[in-house]
């Protein structure tokens, strides 16, 4: 039970802390992506059977991702195209409607995953698949790998 409480607390704090970071959109979006990476890694542990399934913890992880998704889209003002170390691709500003649609889809899918409160690994699998498919497609279009 302690692990569940820890994950829930971490996800709650992460979701609440994301908007409170100083007004540096590059740092803010990097913090969101770092948290998404941690959440995804924890979810992969369930998928691989490395972590015993815990419905409350899984829901908390999806909720954390959804909190980040809700904040993420506003972290790309034109002034943040340059001026810092970023993996944001020019396509974000060149195709803003496409980027906005990708963020909205991530918000919808992470929100649906959290709202589903998957009671089992079998229930979690398609939700995780939908969420991570968003990650992959967005990264292919709107992220440049650091050289």
N, C-alpha and C positions, 0 to 999 in steps of 0.2 A: 504494500500500500504506500510506503514511503516514496518509491520511485514515481508512482502516479502523481502524488502530491507535488513532488519536485518538478515533474514535467509540466503539470498544470500551472504551477506558480511561475516557472520560467517562461512559458508561453504567454501567460497573462501579462507579466512584466514586460516582455519583449514587445507585445502588441501595444501596450500603453506607452512604452518608452520611445517608440519609433518617431512619433510626431514631435516629441519634446527635445530632440537633438537640435543643437544650434543651427541657425539659418544658413546652412551650407548644403545646397541641394545634392551635390556630388557625394558628400559624406553621408547625408541622410539616405540616399538611395543605396549606397554601398552597405550601410548598416541593415537596411531592409533585406537586401540580397544575401548578406551574411547570415541573417536569421533564417531566411528561407532555406539556405543550404543546410543549416543545423537541423531545421525541422524535417527537411527531406531525408537527411541522413538517418534521423531517428525513425522515420516512417519506413525507410529501407530495412532497418533492423527488424521490424515486424514482418515485412514482406519476405525476408530471407529466413525467418524463423529464429533469428539470433536473439530476439527479445520476445518474451511471452506476451501474447496479445493482451492489451489493456484498452478497452473501449473508451474510457474516460481520457486516457492519455492521448490516444489517437485523435479524438475529437478536439482536445486542446491544441494539438499540433496543427490540425487543419484550421482551427480558429486563429491561431497565431499567423498562419500563412495568409488567411483572409484579411486580418488586420493590416498586415503589410501591403497586401494588394490594394486595399482601400486608400492607403497613403501614397503608394508608389507613383501613380500617374501624375501627381502634382509636383514631382521632384525633377522635372525636366524643363525649366524655363530656358529660353533662348540664351541667356547669359551663362548657362552651364555647359554649353557645347565645348568650350575650351577653358583653360585656366586651371585645370586640375587633372590628376591622374584618373582617367575614366575609361571604361570599356563601352560606353554608350556609342552606338553607331550613328553616323550622320542621317541614316534613314529615319530616325526618331523625329527629326525636325523637317526632313524632306517629305515624309509621308505621315503627317500628324494624325490623319483620320485612321490610317491603318494601325498606327501605334496605339491610339486611343481604343480601337476595337480589340486589339490584342490584350490590353490591360483590362478592359471590361470583361472579356472572356475569362481571364484568370480570376477576376473578382467573383464572377458568377460561379465558376467551377469550384473554387476554394470555399465559397459560401455554401454551395450545395453539399460539398463534402462534410463541412462542419455541421450543417443542419441535419444531415442524414444520421449523425451519431452512430456510425457503423458498429454494430454489436459483435461482429466477428471479422476475422481476416477475410473470409470470402466476400463479406459485404464491403470491406475496405478496398479490395483489389481494383474494382472498376473505377472507384472514386480516385484512387491514387493514380491510376492510368490516365484519367482525364486531366488531372492536375499537372502531372509531369509532361504530358503531351504539350500542354501550354508552354511550359518552361522551354522545352526543346524548340518549338516553332518560333517563339519569341527570340530566343538566343540566336537562332540561325539568321534572323532578319535584322534584329535591332541591337546586336552586341558584336563588338570586335574583340577578338582575343588579344590580350596584352602581349606585346612582342618581347 
